[in-house]
């Protein structure tokens, strides 16, 4: 299993290369489309797009972690990325 730092580095690369937020990069890294994630969260794709650009509630973070099959800590932009986010 890939350790957390390696996952964060891969997500950071996705974030920079795709020019997306951290949450969107996690979703892309986990190969989940915005449409599929929105359906599983019972929201619209546009609502998910807005959520991915904002800080999320603990409840939403927990639900997203389940869908993306990752620890909820991975959904928080790591401290070493601060200053490099959108």
URWO-V871824 format. One record per residue. RES is the residue in three letters. PHI is phi in whole degrees, 0 to 359 (none if undefined). D_FIRST is the distance of its C-alpha to the first C-alpha in Angstrom with 2 decimals. Layout:
res=RES phi=PHI d_first=D_FIRST
res=RES phi=PHI d_first=D_FIRST
This chain:
res=UNK phi=none d_first=0.00
res=UNK phi=289 d_first=3.77
res=UNK phi=286 d_first=6.25
res=UNK phi=302 d_first=9.24
res=UNK phi=298 d_first=11.61
res=UNK phi=294 d_first=10.08
res=UNK phi=295 d_first=9.93
res=UNK phi=300 d_first=13.42
res=UNK phi=295 d_first=14.62
res=UNK phi=294 d_first=13.83
res=UNK phi=293 d_first=15.52
res=UNK phi=299 d_first=18.33
res=UNK phi=298 d_first=18.93
res=UNK phi=298 d_first=19.24
res=UNK phi=302 d_first=21.50
res=UNK phi=288 d_first=23.73
res=UNK phi=291 d_first=23.95
res=UNK phi=266 d_first=24.63
res=UNK phi=55 d_first=26.69
res=UNK phi=234 d_first=25.27
res=UNK phi=289 d_first=24.49
res=UNK phi=302 d_first=21.17
res=UNK phi=297 d_first=20.95
res=UNK phi=295 d_first=21.90
res=UNK phi=294 d_first=19.31
res=UNK phi=298 d_first=16.51
res=UNK phi=300 d_first=18.17
res=UNK phi=295 d_first=18.44
res=UNK phi=300 d_first=14.86
res=UNK phi=275 d_first=13.97
res=UNK phi=59 d_first=16.80
res=UNK phi=245 d_first=19.11
res=UNK phi=288 d_first=22.77
res=UNK phi=299 d_first=24.99
res=UNK phi=297 d_first=27.25
res=UNK phi=295 d_first=24.68
res=UNK phi=298 d_first=23.23
res=UNK phi=299 d_first=26.86
res=UNK phi=300 d_first=27.81
res=UNK phi=291 d_first=25.10
res=UNK phi=272 d_first=26.20
res=UNK phi=61 d_first=29.81
res=UNK phi=224 d_first=30.90
res=UNK phi=277 d_first=32.14
res=UNK phi=302 d_first=30.17
res=UNK phi=295 d_first=32.59
res=UNK phi=296 d_first=31.83
res=UNK phi=296 d_first=28.09
res=UNK phi=302 d_first=28.96
res=UNK phi=293 d_first=30.98
res=UNK phi=299 d_first=28.38
res=UNK phi=296 d_first=25.78
res=UNK phi=264 d_first=28.34
res=UNK phi=241 d_first=29.08
res=UNK phi=284 d_first=27.67
res=UNK phi=249 d_first=26.62
res=UNK phi=289 d_first=27.54
res=UNK phi=299 d_first=25.29
res=UNK phi=298 d_first=25.94
res=UNK phi=295 d_first=24.99
res=UNK phi=299 d_first=21.81
res=UNK phi=297 d_first=20.86
res=UNK phi=296 d_first=21.80
res=UNK phi=295 d_first=19.92
res=UNK phi=299 d_first=16.65
res=UNK phi=297 d_first=17.27
res=UNK phi=295 d_first=18.09
res=UNK phi=276 d_first=15.23
res=UNK phi=53 d_first=12.77
res=UNK phi=214 d_first=11.55
res=UNK phi=292 d_first=12.81
res=UNK phi=295 d_first=16.40
res=UNK phi=295 d_first=16.07
res=UNK phi=290 d_first=14.32
res=UNK phi=275 d_first=17.64
res=UNK phi=252 d_first=19.62
res=UNK phi=302 d_first=20.30
res=UNK phi=293 d_first=19.31
res=UNK phi=300 d_first=22.38
res=UNK phi=290 d_first=21.90
res=UNK phi=267 d_first=22.49
res=UNK phi=303 d_first=25.78
res=UNK phi=93 d_first=28.68
res=UNK phi=245 d_first=26.74
res=UNK phi=270 d_first=26.45
res=UNK phi=293 d_first=29.09
